[in-house]
Amino acid sequence: MSFNLEKLLRPHIATLQAYTSARDEYTGKEGVFLDANENPFGSITDQDFNRYPDPYQQELKEKISEIKKVKPSQIFLGNGSDEAIDLLFRAFCVPEKDNVILLPPTYGMYEVSASINNVEVRKVPLTKEFQLEPEKIIQATDKHTKIIFVCSPNNPSGNKVARKDILYILKKFDGIVVIDEAYIDFSDEPSFTTELKNFKNLVVMQTFSKAWGLASLRLGMAFGSKELIKILNRIKPPYNISGLTQETVLAAMGNFEKVKVMTQEILKERDELQTKLNSLDFVIKIHPSDSNFLLVKIPNAIQVYDDLIDQKVIVRNRSKVLLCEDCLRITVGKREENDRLLEALKTIFAAKK
């Protein structure tokens, strides 16, 4: 299929005159700054928050490019991955006309963003093994289908999606294919960022919230062609990433070895937790996981979820999600947290006998 970015773009976005901030007009760091109506006396805290941050996060992108092996011009940084999702809808989907393809069960914000932007959602469910049916996905598209969202490793099932099926879709679909890799650090699957040179219609999303342990800072990454990233930068708010977030993440990136250590510890605890859960006679199934959580099927999961809350053990009830009946999504915690979960489950089911 032939991919034409400009043809896919909403016409008014193509001609949009983007807002230019003071930091667009002068990018230097030295001088007397009288251009942005900032407070010249500093801030009310001990830190200097009185100046606006770099609107394009250039220093941070340079560092990310070294780790992710992509060019800085191929990186978009957003207020979590959710901002990138929303901007893709705004840039490419005409309300009440265009549609997107979702593959449930999957991350819920894709559908929420579609609803906010008044864009039709077409759903092609995963198989019982939580894998794609690529031919059905392509058959569900039409001339108004702009985006296909693929989550791999998938949330809430936790498994990686077969790479050959994603490649099939990338080759057959002439719209944008978004691959959400929020959990890629816990998987042995190579990132699809390695395919950016081969597919102009590919967008890969990752995050600092999981393996990096920086969820509170709300920094998401989107990788794509230079032309596509330029569009996202054109329509984003001028200062969408705070200076504090940029500085904190930049400093954190100097400790990449700690990320590796934490990731390995989580994987070790995941395997231990899975073994112990499998030893419980009331556990029906634990789905294969390439992430930092387990999708666990147990009897009467909705009630068990409430019973766990009573014991101050909080998991995620996914029982009402397609293909996840009677399933709880359990994030892998520290050893003592996982043990507390196990003891709570034993207590709950002992009381039911």
HELIX and SHEET records of a PDB file:
HELIX    1   1 LEU A    5  LEU A    8  1                                   4    
HELIX    2   2 PRO A   11  ALA A   14  1                                   4    
HELIX    3   3 ALA A   22  GLU A   25  1                                   4    
HELIX    4   4 GLN A   58  LYS A   68  1                                  11    
HELIX    5   5 PRO A   72  GLN A   74  5                                   3    
HELIX    6   6 SER A   81  PHE A   92  1                                  12    
HELIX    7   7 MET A  109  ILE A  116  1                                   8    
HELIX    8   8 PRO A  134  GLN A  139  1                                   6    
HELIX    9   9 ARG A  163  LYS A  172  1                                  10    
HELIX   10  10 ILE A  184  PHE A  186  5                                   3    
HELIX   11  11 PHE A  192  GLU A  195  5                                   4    
HELIX   12  12 ALA A  215  LEU A  217  5                                   3    
HELIX   13  13 LYS A  226  ILE A  235  1                                  10    
HELIX   14  14 GLY A  243  ALA A  252  1                                  10    
HELIX   15  15 MET A  253  ASN A  255  5                                   3    
HELIX   16  16 PHE A  256  ASN A  278  1                                  23    
HELIX   17  17 ALA A  301  ASP A  310  1                                  10    
HELIX   18  18 ARG A  335  LYS A  352  1                                  18    
SHEET    1   A 7 ILE A  75  GLY A  78  0                                        
SHEET    2   A 7 GLY A 220  PHE A 223 -1                                        
SHEET    3   A 7 LEU A 202  THR A 207 -1                                        
SHEET    4   A 7 ILE A 176  ASP A 180  1                                        
SHEET    5   A 7 THR A 145  CYS A 151  1                                        
SHEET    6   A 7 ASN A  99  LEU A 102  1                                        
SHEET    7   A 7 GLU A 120  LYS A 123  1                                        
SHEET    1   B 4 LYS A 285  ILE A 286  0                                        
SHEET    2   B 4 PHE A 293  LYS A 297 -1                                        
SHEET    3   B 4 CYS A 327  THR A 331 -1                                        
SHEET    4   B 4 ARG A 316  ASN A 317 -1                                        
END                                                                             
